[in-house]
Amino acid sequence: MSNAITTDLLIAGELSTGRGAPRDVRNPATEEVVAVVHDGSVDDLERALAAADRAWGPWAATPPGERATILRRIADLLDEHAEELAQLLVAEVGKPISEARGETGATSGYFRYTASLLETLTDEMGYTPNRGESLWVRRRPHGVVGAIIPWNYPSALTSRKVAPAIAAGNAIVVKPDEKTPLSALAVARIIHDSGLLPPGLVNVVTGPGEVIGSALVTSRATQMISMTGSTFAGKAILAAAASQVKPVSLELGGNAPLIVMPDADLDHAVAETVASRHANNGQVCICAERIFVHRDVYDDFVERYVAAVGELVVGDPLSESTQLGPKVSRAELEKTQALVAESTAQGARVVLGADLPDAEAFRAGYWMNPVVLADVTDEMAVFTHEVFGPVSPISVFDTWDEVVARANDTNYGLSAYVFTSSLDTAFRASDDLSFGEVYVNRTGPEEMNGFHTGFRESGLGGDDGPHGFDQFFRRQTTYVRHTSQRS
């Protein structure tokens, strides 16, 4: 692991130690310190922003085809370092190695996919109502983009921000989460070592959100903010950016409903729900958080679901057989446990779990067995909060109109899931469910060519696909009166 870990920040084309306080990075499975990272200071951030401001103009003049070639070469290099990046995800997130390897595939995939988008970009040409005039609506980069990355997918989400930002001709300054800085720093080191990009085009500065994140958002050098994180943090960023009328793209929390209709293939619905609810130990914004099952199949579904969840392997994240690792931190563990305790006090019925793994191997670390709660009602804590853990709250419903009203009764609006054999219900789901993403007979992950967006308090703007790529451009209209006209 020592060869994989870098603790240097990337500022102005140089790898250097941050000037802020040292911070321990702990392995969630063992609580051992795996690295010490010196946070960046505000001075470090200002140096990064100044370098980014110098870098983006010449880079934006690089032809799109050349930029696409460079992005593909970076993707190839990330693939060469895939196992190193996967090991880091195990060390700082506690992610099972099989899932970590999946994330590293996305880490390179975002660069490769964005390169393909560059090759299809076109501007809009047209004419004005006036004789001898034309107009041109073109994409222009913002300049310097500030990106704020969460802890649950620190490698892939670094690429998800960096690739489209630089593809569009911007420079970028990335602030990773304090708990999981190593993956973003490793991606930055790989990019730096490649020598493919000009100094200052990509920068990574670590530090607490209230210091580095706040300064990144409020700096006048930053022309656009792209953030993935909690709704609470997103609201603060939106308010701060509003004072400068600064564009933002926010992918925030979710409280996804998953609806099982009476005509669903139950074996398939159970398998997909288990996979969604327990991906990354439930620490995913699009996880199925509220499970609604029609009364006609409720008991059957619960029985099959409990059996399937009971077979999940909780254990050492480095083991190929492990399906659930630890929670990312003690604070996250205690938050999830508190929501379970509150909901059981409100009347939820525990049908699986709610105990701690009892083997000696689990004495250290932030471990939790998966929990299944039945007979959950809408006012219970596990339904009103984003649980972000391996907890499956299941509730019964009787009619489509009822379940749609209950599913939509939330401040969130990121993802929703429906399992049915009816094509009519599938299309009704798209019409009736007020969520940025609706999945029918499948769960996540979202695809790179879709548009990952949320309604209500789940976000503004979004990521992925042509629409996500567009977030990293602004539009400029040029009007031209031709100097030579026939009379």
C-alpha positions, 0 to 999 in steps of 0.5 A, a space after each residue: 500500500 505504501 507505493 499507492 499512497 500519495 499525500 502531496 497536493 497538486 498545485 500549479 503543476 507541482 506535487 507539494 505538501 499542504 501548508 495546513 494542519 496534518 490529518 489522519 486518514 483511517 482505514 474504516 475496517 481497522 481504524 488504523 492510520 493509513 496516511 497523514 495528509 497535510 490540508 491545504 491552506 487558503 494560500 495554497 488554494 489561491 495559488 491553485 486558482 491563480 495557476 488555473 486562471 493562467 492555464 485555461 485560456 491557452 488550453 481552450 485554444 487547443 483543438 477539440 480533437 487534440 483534447 479528445 486524444 489527450 483524454 483517451 491517453 489519460 484514460 489508458 494511464 488510469 487503467 494501468 493504475 487501476 489496481 493501485 486505485 482500487 486498493 486505495 478505495 479499500 483503504 480509505 472508504 472500506 469498499 469491498 475490493 470487487 466494488 472498488 475495481 468497478 469504481 476504477 473502471 468508471 474512473 477511466 471510463 469518464 475520460 474515455 466517454 467524454 472524449 467521444 462527446 468532444 468529437 460530436 460537438 457542433 455550434 449553431 449557425 443561423 440568420 437574423 431577420 435582417 438582410 446580410 446578417 448571420 448569427 453564431 451561438 457557440 459554446 465557450 468554457 467558463 474558465 476556472 471550475 471548482 469541484 467538490 467531491 464526496 467520500 463515497 466514490 472519491 475516485 470515479 467522481 474526481 474523474 466525473 468532474 475533471 474529464 468534462 471540465 477540461 474537455 470543455 476547455 476549462 481548468 479545474 480545482 478539486 476539493 476532495 472530502 476530508 475523510 477520503 482524500 487519497 483517491 483524488 490525490 492519486 488520480 491527480 498524481 497519475 495525471 501530473 506524471 503523464 505530462 499530458 496537460 499544461 501546469 495548473 490545468 488540474 489542481 487538487 487541494 484538500 481541507 475542511 469544507 468550511 475553510 477550503 470549500 467555502 473559499 473555493 466557492 466564494 473566490 471570484 477566480 472560480 467561474 463555475 461550481 460542480 459539487 456532489 454531496 449532501 443537500 445541506 452542503 449543497 444549499 450552503 454552496 448555492 447561497 454562497 454562489 448566488 451572491 456572485 450569480 455564479 453557475 452551479 451544478 449540484 448532485 445532492 441527496 436522495 431518498 429513492 422509492 422502490 415500488 414492487 407491483 403485484 405483477 413483478 418478477 419477484 426473484 428479479 425484484 428481490 435480487 435488484 433491490 438487494 443489490 441497490 440497497 447494499 451497493 457500497 454498504 448503502 452509501 450511495 445517493 441513488 440507493 433504494 431507500 424506501 421499499 414499497 411492496 404491493 399487499 398481494 405479494 408483500 409477505 412473499 417479497 419480505 420472506 425472499 428478501 430477508 433470505 437474500 440479505 441474510 446470505 450477504 457476506 460481511 467481512 474483510 474488504 480485501 477478500 474477494 468474497 466480501 460483499 459488505 465492508 464497514 461504514 466509512 466512519 464512526 459518525 456515519 455508523 452511529 447516525 445509521 444506528 440511531 435511525 434504526 433505533 428511532 424507527 423501531 421505537 416508532 413501531 418498525 418490525 425488525 426481521 433481520 439484523 440490528 445486531 453487530 458482527 460478533 467475530 473478533 475481526 470486527 472489534 475494530 472498525 465501523 461495522 454493521 450487519 444489514 438490517 431489514 425492517 418491515 411494516 414501516 410507515 411514512 412518518 418513521 425516521 428510516 423513511 423521512 431521512 436518507 439512511 445511507 447505510 445497509 438498512 432496508 425499510 419495507 412498507 405495504 401499499 394497495 393501489 398505484 395512486 396511493 404509492 405514487 403519492 407516497 413516493 413523491 411525498 419527499 423533499 428529495 427527487 433523485 431516483 425512483 424504481 419500479 418493478 412490473 411486467 406491465 408496459 402501461 405501468 412502466 410508462 405511467 411510472 415515467 409520467 407520475 414519479 417526480 424524480 430525475 431518474 426513473 428505473 423500470 425493472 432494473 436499478 443503478 448504476 446510472 449510465 454515462 450517456 444518461 443525464 444524472 439529475 435530481 428534482 427538488 432538493 436533490 440537485 440543480 443541473 447534473 452530470 453525465 451525457 451531453 446534457 451533463 457535459 453542457 454544464 461545463 460550457 456557457 453560450 455566446 452569441 455573435 452577430 455578424 453583418 457582412 461587409 460586402 452586400 449586393 444592392 
